[in-house]
Amino acid sequence: MEIIEKSIPSSKFDDVNLEGTTFNNVNLKNSTFSDVSFQNAKISNVNMVNVEISDCNLSGMKIEGISVLEMIEAYNKMHES
């Protein structure tokens, strides 16, 4: 299925398998993701301004080649009281 140059704002996807799907030039501003698997996903050239990530399994996640868990651990060590 291809959806090209269409607008489907305020849509809801529940229990949908989009494995192997490619998203290009997509606006997900103000979207919410919960109970989603991004396992092995590749994200590049994305505007991540004000994105919040919480209550997630970050095992193996990297940003610019740096382990996110190691970054969090280093941050926590720097801010220990």
N, C-alpha and C positions, 0 to 999 in steps of 0.2 A: 504494500500500500504506500502511495506517495501522497503527501499533503504539501503542496507547493503554493507559496504566496497566498495563504489563507489566514484568517484571523479567527481564533476560537477562544476568546478571553473568558475567564471565569469558568473554564471547563473543569470537570472532576473525573479523574481516572482512579478506579478502585479495583484491585485484584486483576491488574492488566500485566501481561508479559510483553515487555519491550526489549528483550534481550537481543543484542546485536544491532540495535537501532542507531542510526546516525542523526544527530541534531546539528544543524549548521544554520547560522544566522537566525537564531531563535531567541525570542524575548520571554524570559521567565521571571521578569521583575515582579516582586511582591508575591511570588509563589511559595508554597509550603510543601516540604517533603517529609513524610514520616513513614516508618516501617518500609523503607526502600533499600534495595541492595544496589550499591554502586561498586560491587566487587569487580576488580580489574578494569574499571572505567578509566578512560584517559580524558583529562580536561585541559584544554589549552586555549589561549587567547580569549580568556573569559574575564569580564568585569566582575570582581568579587567585592566591590565596595559595600561595606556594612553587612556582609554575609555573617550569619551566626551559625556555628556548628556546636551541638551539645548532645550529651547522652549517646555517643557514637563509639563503635569499635574502630579505633584508628590504627590497628595493627597493620604494619606495612605501608601506611599512607605516607607519601612524600610530597613536599612542595619544593620545587626547584632542586630536586635530588636529595633533599635533607629530610630525614625521618621526623615526622610531626611529633611522635611520642618522645623522641630525644630532645626536640625543641621545647616541649612542655616541661620535661624533666629539668632541663637547664634553666628555664625560666623560674620554675618553682624553687630550685636551689638558690638562685640569685635573690629571691624574695622571701626566703625563710626568715622568721623572726627569732 
